[in-house]
Amino acid sequence: MIIIDNLNDMQKELKQHKQKSIGYVPTMGFLHEGHLSLIKESVKENDLTVLSIFVNPLQFGPNEDFETYPRDPKHDETLAEKYGVDIIFMPTTEVMYPKKLTFSIEVTQKADILCGKSRPGHFDGVVTVLLKLFNIIQPSNAYFGMKDAQQLAIVHAFVEEFNLPVNIKGLATVREPSGLAKSSRNVYLSEDEKDSAVSLIESLTYGAELIKSNKYNVNEILEQVKSKFSEKNNTSFEYLELLSYPDLEKVTKIKSTVILAIAVKYKQARLIDNLIIDKNGNILTEFN
Ligand code: AMP
C-alpha cells in the first residue's frame, strides 16, 4: 500500500495502472466498519482500490465541527492496509484548494430537504470535492454508504447529469450490534445517548413494518414512528420524513421506493439514519 499526498505523485502512480479497473472509496477518515465494508466491496470488484481521506472544509457550515472532526490517520493507514487498499490519497486542504475557486457548483434539486435544510451548501461542497477527486483518481467504480442516502441520491444524479464516467455503488448501512448506525461522530455520544440512540433504527424498522402492512397512509405512519421513537427518547427530531427515493419528493401514497429518514441532535452529535424501502415494504440493502 502506498500513501500519496500530492497530485503529481498520484498522476504518476495511476499512469502505471492504466489498464486496470479502479475502485474508489471517498471518506473523511476515522475509519470504522461502515467504511471498511465499502473498501471490501471495492477490493472484491476491482483490480486496484484507492481510498481518499480528506476532511473537506467546503462541506462544513461555519458552526459545524470541521476543526474538531475526529482524525486518526495512523490507525486509518493500518486498517486500510489490512483490508487491501492499494493507494491512500490523503491530500492537504492546500493541495485540494490551492486558491479561491473561480467556479461553484450548486445542487439545485434534492438539497433543500432532509440534511440539506439545516446544512445549506453542504451538498454543493460534497459534489465539488467529488468532481475534483473523480478527475484526479478516474475510478471505474465509486462506493458510497446508504447511511448518507441523500448524498447517494445527489451523487447518482450528479454523475448522470454530467455524464461522469464512473459507476456509483450504494451499499448497506453497517450497524453496531445494538442497531445504531456506525458513524465517525458516534465518539461524541455519551453512554446514555448511545443507549437511547438505538431508538432511531427501532422506530425506522417499525415504520417499515407499517409500510409492509399496507394499512396506513403516510401521515399515520409518520405519527406512529414518532411515538415509537419517543417511547425511549426525549430528544427532539431535526426531521422525520417519508419521501420518494431517489427523487426525494413528498408522497401521499407509497407507490414506489421510499426513504424513511430521521435526524436527531444530541449534545455534541447530530445523528442521521434511514431505511430505503420498496413499495412492498422490503428494506433495500444496496442502491446502484
Ligand atoms: P464519511 O467518512 O463519513 O464521509 O463517509 C465516507 C463514506 O462511508 C460515505 O459514503 C458514507 O455514506 C459511508 N459510511 C459512513 N458510515 C457508514 C455506515 N455505517 N455504513 C456504511 N457506509 C457508511
Boltz pocket constraint, residues with backbone or C-beta under 6 A from the ligand:
constraints:
  - pocket:
      binder: B
      contacts: [[A, 26], [A, 27], [A, 28], [A, 29], [A, 33], [A, 34], [A, 35], [A, 37], [A, 38], [A, 143], [A, 144], [A, 145], [A, 146], [A, 147], [A, 148], [A, 171], [A, 172], [A, 173], [A, 174], [A, 175], [A, 181], [A, 182], [A, 183], [A, 184]]
      max_distance: 6.0
